[in-house]
Amino acid sequence: MSVDYVVQIANQALYLIIKTSAPILLVSLVIGLIVSIFQAVTSIQEQTLTFVPKIVGVFLAMMLLGGWMLNGMSEFMTQLWSDFSLYIR
């Protein structure tokens, strides 16, 4: 197994991590921005106000996108295990 092959597997893994985590992070970012704008408009400076909406939003996003995320990770792991004989050379 060459160094190039290891780098390719690591590259695929990092791309999968970014691809699966991006929707959840974007939901959290958008909710945080909306709550921050609401805090600025109403002059409420409570730091803990953002936690509950973010938790609910991330939970809902995981419920909606969880199957897609799990499918992508399962496909990657299946590919890794099916090519296992190539790694031992």
MIDREN-274842 format. One record per residue: residue number from 1; x, y, z of N, C-alpha, C in turn; residue in one letter. Coordinates in Angstrom, 2 decimals. Last residue first. Example, Ala and Ser with C-alpha at 12.3 -4.5 7.8 and 13.67 -1.06 7.14 Angstrom:
<recs>
<rec num="2" n_east="12.85" n_north="-2.25" n_up="7.08" ca_east="13.67" ca_north="-1.06" ca_up="7.14" c_east="12.90" c_north="0.03" c_up="7.87" residuo="S"/>
<rec num="1" n_east="13.19" n_north="-5.69" n_up="7.80" ca_east="12.30" ca_north="-4.50" ca_up="7.80" c_east="13.20" c_north="-3.30" c_up="7.80" residuo="A"/>
</recs>
This chain:
<recs>
<rec num="89" n_east="-1.19" n_north="-5.57" n_up="1.00" ca_east="-0.04" ca_north="-5.84" ca_up="0.13" c_east="1.24" c_north="-5.21" c_up="0.58" residuo="R"/>
<rec num="88" n_east="-3.36" n_north="-4.70" n_up="2.42" ca_east="-2.39" ca_north="-5.57" ca_up="3.09" c_east="-1.13" c_north="-5.78" c_up="2.25" residuo="I"/>
<rec num="87" n_east="-5.17" n_north="-3.28" n_up="0.90" ca_east="-4.37" ca_north="-2.55" ca_up="1.88" c_east="-3.24" c_north="-3.38" c_up="2.45" residuo="Y"/>
<rec num="86" n_east="-6.62" n_north="-5.05" n_up="-0.60" ca_east="-5.65" ca_north="-4.21" ca_up="-1.30" c_east="-4.71" c_north="-3.49" c_up="-0.32" residuo="L"/>
<rec num="85" n_east="-8.36" n_north="-6.14" n_up="1.21" ca_east="-7.28" ca_north="-7.00" ca_up="0.70" c_east="-6.23" c_north="-6.19" c_up="-0.06" residuo="S"/>
<rec num="84" n_east="-10.20" n_north="-4.08" n_up="1.58" ca_east="-9.25" ca_north="-4.38" ca_up="2.64" c_east="-8.08" c_north="-5.25" c_up="2.14" residuo="F"/>
<rec num="83" n_east="-12.29" n_north="-3.18" n_up="0.07" ca_east="-10.95" ca_north="-3.04" ca_up="-0.50" c_east="-9.85" c_north="-3.42" c_up="0.50" residuo="D"/>
<rec num="82" n_east="-14.43" n_north="-3.49" n_up="1.78" ca_east="-14.38" ca_north="-4.33" ca_up="0.58" c_east="-13.02" c_north="-4.27" c_up="-0.10" residuo="S"/>
<rec num="81" n_east="-13.92" n_north="-1.55" n_up="3.73" ca_east="-13.82" ca_north="-2.97" ca_up="4.09" c_east="-13.78" c_north="-3.87" c_up="2.86" residuo="W"/>
<rec num="80" n_east="-14.30" n_north="0.83" n_up="2.23" ca_east="-13.04" ca_north="0.55" ca_up="2.91" c_east="-12.87" c_north="-0.93" c_up="3.21" residuo="L"/>
<rec num="79" n_east="-16.96" n_north="0.52" n_up="1.36" ca_east="-15.88" ca_north="0.60" ca_up="0.38" c_east="-14.53" c_north="0.29" c_up="1.02" residuo="Q"/>
<rec num="78" n_east="-18.22" n_north="0.58" n_up="3.84" ca_east="-18.34" ca_north="-0.61" ca_up="3.00" c_east="-17.25" c_north="-0.64" c_up="1.95" residuo="T"/>
<rec num="77" n_east="-17.60" n_north="3.21" n_up="4.60" ca_east="-17.05" ca_north="2.09" ca_up="5.37" c_east="-17.14" c_north="0.78" c_up="4.58" residuo="M"/>
<rec num="76" n_east="-19.06" n_north="4.62" n_up="2.63" ca_east="-17.61" ca_north="4.79" ca_up="2.75" c_east="-16.98" c_north="3.62" c_up="3.49" residuo="F"/>
<rec num="75" n_east="-21.68" n_north="3.77" n_up="3.16" ca_east="-21.07" ca_north="3.49" ca_up="1.86" c_east="-19.55" c_north="3.61" c_up="1.92" residuo="E"/>
<rec num="74" n_east="-21.97" n_north="4.83" n_up="5.75" ca_east="-22.02" ca_north="3.38" ca_up="5.54" c_east="-21.40" c_north="2.99" c_up="4.20" residuo="S"/>
<rec num="73" n_east="-21.89" n_north="7.57" n_up="5.25" ca_east="-20.85" ca_north="6.96" ca_up="6.07" c_east="-20.81" c_north="5.45" c_up="5.89" residuo="M"/>
<rec num="72" n_east="-24.21" n_north="7.83" n_up="3.64" ca_east="-22.89" ca_north="8.21" ca_up="3.13" c_east="-21.76" c_north="7.57" c_up="3.92" residuo="G"/>
<rec num="71" n_east="-26.19" n_north="6.96" n_up="5.47" ca_east="-25.99" ca_north="6.27" ca_up="4.19" c_east="-24.60" c_north="6.58" c_up="3.61" residuo="N"/>
<rec num="70" n_east="-26.03" n_north="8.87" n_up="7.47" ca_east="-25.69" ca_north="7.49" ca_up="7.77" c_east="-25.43" c_north="6.69" c_up="6.50" residuo="L"/>
<rec num="69" n_east="-26.94" n_north="11.13" n_up="6.02" ca_east="-25.61" ca_north="11.11" ca_up="6.63" c_east="-25.15" c_north="9.68" c_up="6.91" residuo="M"/>
<rec num="68" n_east="-29.52" n_north="10.32" n_up="5.33" ca_east="-28.56" ca_north="10.65" ca_up="4.28" c_east="-27.13" c_north="10.59" c_up="4.82" residuo="W"/>
<rec num="67" n_east="-30.62" n_north="10.04" n_up="7.89" ca_east="-30.55" ca_north="8.91" ca_up="6.98" c_east="-29.54" c_north="9.11" c_up="5.87" residuo="G"/>
<rec num="66" n_east="-30.44" n_north="12.68" n_up="8.91" ca_east="-29.71" ca_north="11.58" ca_up="9.52" c_east="-29.57" c_north="10.38" c_up="8.62" residuo="G"/>
<rec num="65" n_east="-31.91" n_north="14.83" n_up="8.10" ca_east="-30.76" ca_north="14.47" ca_up="7.28" c_east="-29.99" c_north="13.27" c_up="7.81" residuo="L"/>
<rec num="64" n_east="-34.01" n_north="15.06" n_up="9.98" ca_east="-34.28" ca_north="15.13" ca_up="8.55" c_east="-33.15" c_north="14.56" c_up="7.71" residuo="L"/>
<rec num="63" n_east="-32.69" n_north="14.83" n_up="12.43" ca_east="-33.82" ca_north="13.94" ca_up="12.14" c_east="-34.09" c_north="13.90" c_up="10.63" residuo="M"/>
<rec num="62" n_east="-30.86" n_north="16.87" n_up="12.20" ca_east="-30.36" ca_north="15.50" ca_up="12.28" c_east="-31.47" c_north="14.50" c_up="12.01" residuo="M"/>
<rec num="61" n_east="-32.60" n_north="19.04" n_up="12.22" ca_east="-31.78" ca_north="18.79" ca_up="11.03" c_east="-31.23" c_north="17.37" c_up="11.04" residuo="A"/>
<rec num="60" n_east="-33.62" n_north="18.79" n_up="14.82" ca_east="-34.51" ca_north="18.64" ca_up="13.67" c_east="-33.74" c_north="18.36" c_up="12.38" residuo="L"/>
<rec num="59" n_east="-31.23" n_north="19.26" n_up="16.28" ca_east="-31.98" ca_north="18.00" ca_up="16.44" c_east="-32.90" c_north="17.77" c_up="15.25" residuo="F"/>
<rec num="58" n_east="-30.65" n_north="21.86" n_up="15.47" ca_east="-29.71" ca_north="20.79" ca_up="15.14" c_east="-30.40" c_north="19.43" c_up="15.26" residuo="V"/>
<rec num="57" n_east="-32.91" n_north="23.18" n_up="16.56" ca_east="-32.63" ca_north="23.21" ca_up="15.13" c_east="-31.69" c_north="22.10" c_up="14.70" residuo="G"/>
<rec num="56" n_east="-32.61" n_north="22.67" n_up="19.32" ca_east="-33.81" ca_north="22.22" ca_up="18.61" c_east="-33.55" c_north="22.17" c_up="17.11" residuo="V"/>
<rec num="55" n_east="-30.14" n_north="23.92" n_up="19.76" ca_east="-30.31" ca_north="22.50" ca_up="20.05" c_east="-31.52" c_north="21.94" c_up="19.31" residuo="I"/>
<rec num="54" n_east="-30.73" n_north="26.57" n_up="19.04" ca_east="-29.72" ca_north="25.81" ca_up="18.30" c_east="-29.88" c_north="24.32" c_up="18.53" residuo="K"/>
<rec num="53" n_east="-32.71" n_north="27.29" n_up="20.95" ca_east="-33.04" ca_north="27.24" ca_up="19.52" c_east="-32.02" c_north="26.45" c_up="18.69" residuo="P"/>
<rec num="52" n_east="-31.05" n_north="26.92" n_up="23.35" ca_east="-32.25" ca_north="26.12" ca_up="23.10" c_east="-32.65" c_north="26.14" c_up="21.62" residuo="V"/>
<rec num="51" n_east="-28.84" n_north="28.82" n_up="23.07" ca_east="-28.66" ca_north="27.37" ca_up="23.21" c_east="-29.89" c_north="26.57" c_up="22.82" residuo="F"/>
<rec num="50" n_east="-29.25" n_north="31.55" n_up="23.02" ca_east="-29.03" ca_north="30.87" ca_up="21.74" c_east="-29.02" c_north="29.35" c_up="21.87" residuo="T"/>
<rec num="49" n_east="-29.43" n_north="32.47" n_up="25.62" ca_east="-30.63" ca_north="32.49" ca_up="24.79" c_east="-30.46" c_north="31.68" c_up="23.50" residuo="L"/>
<rec num="48" n_east="-27.21" n_north="32.81" n_up="27.16" ca_east="-27.76" ca_north="31.46" ca_up="27.08" c_east="-28.99" c_north="31.37" c_up="26.19" residuo="T"/>
<rec num="47" n_east="-26.65" n_north="35.53" n_up="27.19" ca_east="-25.79" ca_north="34.65" ca_up="26.40" c_east="-26.39" c_north="33.26" c_up="26.21" residuo="Q"/>
<rec num="46" n_east="-28.65" n_north="38.29" n_up="26.85" ca_east="-28.55" ca_north="37.02" ca_up="27.54" c_east="-27.77" c_north="36.03" c_up="26.68" residuo="E"/>
<rec num="45" n_east="-29.32" n_north="40.94" n_up="26.20" ca_east="-27.94" ca_north="40.49" ca_up="26.15" c_east="-27.74" c_north="39.22" c_up="26.96" residuo="Q"/>
<rec num="44" n_east="-31.62" n_north="42.56" n_up="24.27" ca_east="-31.49" ca_north="41.47" ca_up="25.24" c_east="-30.07" c_north="40.92" c_up="25.11" residuo="I"/>
<rec num="43" n_east="-32.28" n_north="44.48" n_up="22.39" ca_east="-31.31" ca_north="44.82" ca_up="23.44" c_east="-31.28" c_north="43.80" c_up="24.57" residuo="S"/>
<rec num="42" n_east="-33.72" n_north="43.80" n_up="20.17" ca_east="-34.46" ca_north="43.95" ca_up="21.43" c_east="-33.57" c_north="44.33" c_up="22.61" residuo="T"/>
<rec num="41" n_east="-31.76" n_north="43.71" n_up="18.18" ca_east="-32.94" ca_north="44.55" ca_up="18.00" c_east="-33.63" c_north="44.82" c_up="19.33" residuo="V"/>
<rec num="40" n_east="-29.93" n_north="41.88" n_up="19.20" ca_east="-29.49" ca_north="43.25" ca_up="18.92" c_east="-30.67" c_north="44.19" c_up="18.79" residuo="A"/>
<rec num="39" n_east="-31.46" n_north="39.56" n_up="19.37" ca_east="-30.90" ca_north="40.14" ca_up="20.58" c_east="-30.47" c_north="41.59" c_up="20.36" residuo="Q"/>
<rec num="38" n_east="-32.02" n_north="39.15" n_up="16.63" ca_east="-33.12" ca_north="39.38" ca_up="17.57" c_east="-32.62" c_north="40.02" c_up="18.86" residuo="F"/>
<rec num="37" n_east="-29.41" n_north="38.65" n_up="15.77" ca_east="-30.13" ca_north="39.82" ca_up="15.25" c_east="-31.29" c_north="40.17" c_up="16.17" residuo="I"/>
<rec num="36" n_east="-28.99" n_north="36.27" n_up="17.20" ca_east="-28.14" ca_north="37.45" ca_up="17.44" c_east="-28.79" c_north="38.73" c_up="16.94" residuo="S"/>
<rec num="35" n_east="-30.88" n_north="34.59" n_up="16.04" ca_east="-31.00" ca_north="34.93" ca_up="17.47" c_east="-30.16" c_north="36.15" c_up="17.80" residuo="V"/>
<rec num="34" n_east="-29.80" n_north="34.48" n_up="13.45" ca_east="-31.16" ca_north="35.00" ca_up="13.66" c_east="-31.35" c_north="35.43" c_up="15.11" residuo="I"/>
<rec num="33" n_east="-27.31" n_north="33.30" n_up="13.97" ca_east="-27.38" ca_north="34.63" ca_up="13.37" c_east="-28.75" c_north="35.27" c_up="13.60" residuo="L"/>
<rec num="32" n_east="-28.10" n_north="30.80" n_up="14.99" ca_east="-27.32" ca_north="31.72" ca_up="15.81" c_east="-27.36" c_north="33.14" c_up="15.29" residuo="G"/>
<rec num="31" n_east="-29.35" n_north="29.77" n_up="12.71" ca_east="-30.14" ca_north="30.01" ca_up="13.92" c_east="-29.40" c_north="30.97" c_up="14.84" residuo="I"/>
<rec num="30" n_east="-27.12" n_north="29.62" n_up="11.00" ca_east="-28.27" ca_north="30.46" ca_up="10.64" c_east="-29.11" c_north="30.77" c_up="11.87" residuo="V"/>
<rec num="29" n_east="-25.46" n_north="27.80" n_up="12.41" ca_east="-25.00" ca_north="29.16" ca_up="12.09" c_east="-26.17" c_north="30.08" c_up="11.79" residuo="L"/>
<rec num="28" n_east="-27.02" n_north="25.48" n_up="12.48" ca_east="-26.62" ca_north="26.13" ca_up="13.73" c_east="-26.18" c_north="27.57" c_up="13.50" residuo="S"/>
<rec num="27" n_east="-27.15" n_north="24.98" n_up="9.73" ca_east="-28.38" ca_north="25.21" ca_up="10.49" c_east="-28.05" c_north="25.94" c_up="11.79" residuo="V"/>
<rec num="26" n_east="-24.42" n_north="24.58" n_up="9.21" ca_east="-25.12" ca_north="25.71" ca_up="8.59" c_east="-26.42" c_north="26.02" c_up="9.31" residuo="L"/>
<rec num="25" n_east="-23.93" n_north="22.24" n_up="10.66" ca_east="-23.25" ca_north="23.47" ca_up="11.03" c_east="-23.92" c_north="24.70" c_up="10.43" residuo="L"/>
<rec num="24" n_east="-25.54" n_north="20.48" n_up="9.21" ca_east="-25.81" ca_north="20.70" ca_up="10.64" c_east="-25.16" c_north="22.01" c_up="11.09" residuo="I"/>
<rec num="23" n_east="-24.33" n_north="20.55" n_up="6.64" ca_east="-25.73" ca_north="20.98" ca_up="6.83" c_east="-26.06" c_north="21.29" c_up="8.30" residuo="P"/>
<rec num="22" n_east="-21.57" n_north="19.68" n_up="7.24" ca_east="-21.89" ca_north="21.02" ca_up="6.76" c_east="-23.36" c_north="21.41" c_up="6.95" residuo="A"/>
<rec num="21" n_east="-21.14" n_north="17.02" n_up="7.84" ca_east="-21.31" ca_north="17.96" ca_up="8.94" c_east="-21.75" c_north="19.35" c_up="8.49" residuo="S"/>
<rec num="20" n_east="-20.88" n_north="15.70" n_up="5.40" ca_east="-21.95" ca_north="15.30" ca_up="6.32" c_east="-22.17" c_north="16.29" c_up="7.45" residuo="T"/>
<rec num="19" n_east="-18.72" n_north="17.02" n_up="4.17" ca_east="-20.01" ca_north="16.93" ca_up="3.48" c_east="-21.14" c_north="16.57" c_up="4.44" residuo="K"/>
<rec num="18" n_east="-16.65" n_north="16.65" n_up="6.00" ca_east="-17.11" ca_north="18.01" ca_up="5.68" c_east="-18.51" c_north="17.97" c_up="5.07" residuo="I"/>
<rec num="17" n_east="-16.46" n_north="13.85" n_up="5.92" ca_east="-16.72" ca_north="14.54" ca_up="7.18" c_east="-17.26" c_north="15.93" c_up="6.92" residuo="I"/>
<rec num="16" n_east="-15.82" n_north="13.45" n_up="3.22" ca_east="-17.07" ca_north="12.91" ca_up="3.76" c_east="-17.44" c_north="13.60" c_up="5.07" residuo="L"/>
<rec num="15" n_east="-13.31" n_north="14.66" n_up="3.15" ca_east="-14.39" ca_north="15.20" ca_up="2.32" c_east="-15.74" c_north="14.71" c_up="2.82" residuo="Y"/>
<rec num="14" n_east="-11.93" n_north="12.94" n_up="4.86" ca_east="-12.11" ca_north="14.34" ca_up="5.23" c_east="-13.23" c_north="14.99" c_up="4.42" residuo="L"/>
<rec num="13" n_east="-12.03" n_north="10.57" n_up="3.32" ca_east="-12.62" ca_north="10.62" ca_up="4.66" c_east="-12.88" c_north="12.06" c_up="5.10" residuo="A"/>
<rec num="12" n_east="-10.61" n_north="11.29" n_up="1.02" ca_east="-12.02" ca_north="10.90" ca_up="0.91" c_east="-12.72" c_north="10.99" c_up="2.26" residuo="Q"/>
<rec num="11" n_east="-8.11" n_north="11.73" n_up="2.22" ca_east="-8.79" ca_north="12.82" ca_up="1.51" c_east="-10.28" c_north="12.52" c_up="1.38" residuo="N"/>
<rec num="10" n_east="-7.50" n_north="9.18" n_up="3.14" ca_east="-7.67" ca_north="10.26" ca_up="4.11" c_east="-8.40" c_north="11.45" c_up="3.48" residuo="A"/>
<rec num="9" n_east="-7.28" n_north="7.91" n_up="0.65" ca_east="-8.30" ca_north="7.47" ca_up="1.60" c_east="-8.57" c_north="8.56" c_up="2.64" residuo="I"/>
<rec num="8" n_east="-5.08" n_north="9.34" n_up="-0.41" ca_east="-6.37" ca_north="9.35" ca_up="-1.11" c_east="-7.50" c_north="8.93" c_up="-0.17" residuo="Q"/>
<rec num="7" n_east="-3.09" n_north="8.67" n_up="1.40" ca_east="-3.50" ca_north="10.08" ca_up="1.29" c_east="-4.85" c_north="10.18" c_up="0.59" residuo="V"/>
<rec num="6" n_east="-2.88" n_north="5.96" n_up="0.81" ca_east="-3.29" ca_north="6.38" ca_up="2.15" c_east="-3.78" c_north="7.83" c_up="2.13" residuo="V"/>
<rec num="5" n_east="-1.96" n_north="6.14" n_up="-1.81" ca_east="-3.26" ca_north="5.49" ca_up="-1.55" c_east="-3.78" c_north="5.88" c_up="-0.17" residuo="Y"/>
<rec num="4" n_east="0.51" n_north="7.34" n_up="-1.46" ca_east="-0.51" ca_north="8.02" ca_up="-2.25" c_east="-1.90" c_north="7.45" c_up="-1.99" residuo="D"/>
<rec num="3" n_east="1.92" n_north="5.39" n_up="-0.15" ca_east="1.57" ca_north="6.61" ca_up="0.58" c_east="0.47" c_north="7.36" c_up="-0.15" residuo="V"/>
<rec num="2" n_east="0.70" n_north="2.09" n_up="-0.95" ca_east="1.57" ca_north="3.25" ca_up="-1.10" c_east="1.05" c_north="4.43" c_up="-0.28" residuo="S"/>
<rec num="1" n_east="0.85" n_north="-1.17" n_up="0.00" ca_east="0.00" ca_north="0.00" ca_up="0.00" c_east="0.90" c_north="1.23" c_up="0.00" residuo="M"/>
</recs>
